Amino acid sequence: MTRNSIDLGDVTPHNIKQLKKLNTVVFPVSYNDKFYVDVLEAGELAKLAYYNDIVVGAVCCRIDTTENQRRLYIMTLGCLSPYRRLGIGTVMFEHILNYAEKDGNFDSIFLHVQINNDGAIEFYKKFGFEIVDTKEQYYKRIEPADAHVLQKALRRNPPNANNINTSTNSANNPNPRSKVRQYTFV
C-alpha cells in the first residue's frame, strides 16, 4: 500500500508560472501581474500544495489593516478538482491558521466567496467561519457577481485591567492570614 503525502512549498520566481496556471484552472476570476508580484513577497502567506510531489493547490494571503483591525485576508485557497476531499485544503488552511495564531496579533481571518460556491462555504464553516456580510456586484465578469464575506474571529477582546474588581474575601476564609482574591470581570 502506498502512502500519499501532502506537502507545502514556497512560491518562488521559478514556480510562479505553476501558480498562475493553477489559478486559471481553479478560479473563475483572473489575477493581474501585481497579484503575483505581491505573492512572491508574501513568504509564509503564499504556499503551493503538493500531493505526491505534484502541484495540485495553493493558498495566497495578505495582511489587511483596515477598519482599525489587523486581519489576515485569504486571497485564494484552491485545489484542482480531482484532488479535492483528500485533506489538501485542510493542510493549506491549517498552515495559515497556525501562522496567524503564532503571530498572535490578528483579530480575524476573512475572505470573499461567490454566493453560489456551496462547497467553499461549507469548507470554511467547518473551521468556524461565519458569513458576516454579502457584497453585491463584488465580481466584475462572473455570475453571480455577489460574494459572501466569511470571517473567523481569532481573538476576543480580553478584559480590560480597569474592569477587573479585586477584593479580599475574609468572611468566607477562617484563616485571616491567607488572602483569597476574587476577580469579577465586568
CORSULZI-V174787 format. One record per backbone hydrogen bond with DSSP energy under -1.0 kcal/mol. NH is the residue of the N-H (numbers start at 1). CO is the residue of the C=O. Records with the same first field share a line. If there is no record, write none. Layout:
NH = CO / CO
//
This chain:
7 = 50
9 = 48
15 = 12
16 = 12
19 = 15
20 = 16
21 = 17
22 = 18
23 = 19
24 = 20
25 = 21
26 = 22
27 = 23
36 = 32
37 = 33
38 = 34
39 = 35
40 = 36
42 = 39
45 = 42
46 = 43
47 = 59
48 = 9
49 = 57
50 = 7
51 = 54
52 = 5
54 = 51
56 = 49
57 = 49
58 = 78
59 = 47
60 = 76
61 = 45
62 = 73
64 = 71
69 = 66
71 = 64
72 = 108
73 = 62
74 = 110
75 = 60
76 = 60
78 = 58
80 = 56
83 = 80
84 = 81
91 = 87
92 = 88
93 = 89
94 = 90
95 = 91
96 = 92
97 = 93
98 = 94
99 = 95
100 = 96
101 = 97
102 = 98
103 = 99
104 = 100
107 = 70
109 = 152
110 = 72
111 = 150
113 = 148
115 = 146
117 = 114
118 = 116
121 = 117
122 = 118
123 = 119
124 = 120
125 = 121
126 = 122
127 = 124
128 = 125
129 = 124
130 = 151
132 = 149
133 = 149
135 = 147
139 = 145
147 = 135
148 = 113
149 = 133
150 = 111
151 = 130
152 = 109
154 = 107
155 = 107
163 = 160
164 = 161
165 = 184
169 = 180
182 = 167
184 = 165
186 = 163
//
